[in-house]
Amino acid sequence: MFHSKPIEERIAERQAQRPSLKEGKHFEHGPAKFIFIFVVVFVVVGHIAGLLLLMALGVH
């Protein structure tokens, strides 16, 4: 433990070993993509449902 490399050097070596990202691929982590899409859809559906509710109640 006392003779190990600094964390910055270990991170740099690990990143150097990784392959380069593919063109147009923004989400490398599958669950992150799923959560992002879920949140966007949830917000859009929530806004549409709220608009329909306010229209049904006649609130201007």
C-alpha positions as CSV (number, residue, x, y, z in Angstrom):
1,M,0.0,0.0,0.0
2,F,2.8,2.4,0.8
3,H,4.7,1.7,-2.4
4,S,1.8,2.0,-4.8
5,K,1.5,4.7,-7.5
6,P,-0.5,7.9,-6.8
7,I,-4.2,7.7,-7.7
8,E,-3.7,10.2,-10.6
9,E,-1.2,7.9,-12.3
10,R,-3.3,4.8,-11.8
11,I,-6.3,6.6,-13.3
12,A,-4.3,7.9,-16.2
13,E,-3.0,4.4,-17.0
14,R,-6.4,2.9,-16.8
15,Q,-7.8,5.5,-19.2
16,A,-5.0,5.0,-21.6
17,Q,-5.8,1.3,-21.8
18,R,-9.5,1.9,-22.6
19,P,-10.5,2.0,-26.3
20,S,-11.6,5.3,-27.8
21,L,-15.3,6.1,-27.9
22,K,-17.3,5.3,-31.0
23,E,-18.5,8.3,-33.0
24,G,-22.0,9.4,-32.0
25,K,-22.1,7.2,-28.9
26,H,-22.9,9.5,-25.9
27,F,-24.0,7.0,-23.3
28,E,-21.4,4.3,-22.6
29,H,-23.2,3.1,-19.5
30,G,-26.5,1.3,-20.3
31,P,-28.4,2.0,-17.0
32,A,-27.5,5.7,-17.3
33,K,-29.1,5.8,-20.7
34,F,-32.2,4.0,-19.4
35,I,-32.6,6.4,-16.5
36,F,-32.1,9.5,-18.7
37,I,-34.7,8.4,-21.2
38,F,-37.1,7.4,-18.4
39,V,-36.8,10.9,-16.7
40,V,-37.3,12.7,-20.0
41,V,-40.4,10.7,-20.9
42,F,-41.7,11.1,-17.3
43,V,-41.4,14.9,-17.4
44,V,-43.1,15.1,-20.9
45,V,-46.0,12.8,-19.9
46,G,-46.4,14.7,-16.6
47,H,-46.6,18.0,-18.4
48,I,-49.1,16.7,-20.9
49,A,-51.2,15.1,-18.1
50,G,-51.1,18.4,-16.1
51,L,-52.2,20.4,-19.1
52,L,-55.1,18.0,-19.8
53,L,-56.2,18.2,-16.2
54,L,-56.1,22.0,-16.1
55,M,-58.0,22.1,-19.4
56,A,-60.6,19.6,-18.0
57,L,-61.1,21.8,-14.9
58,G,-61.4,24.9,-17.0
59,V,-58.5,26.7,-15.3
60,H,-57.2,29.5,-17.4
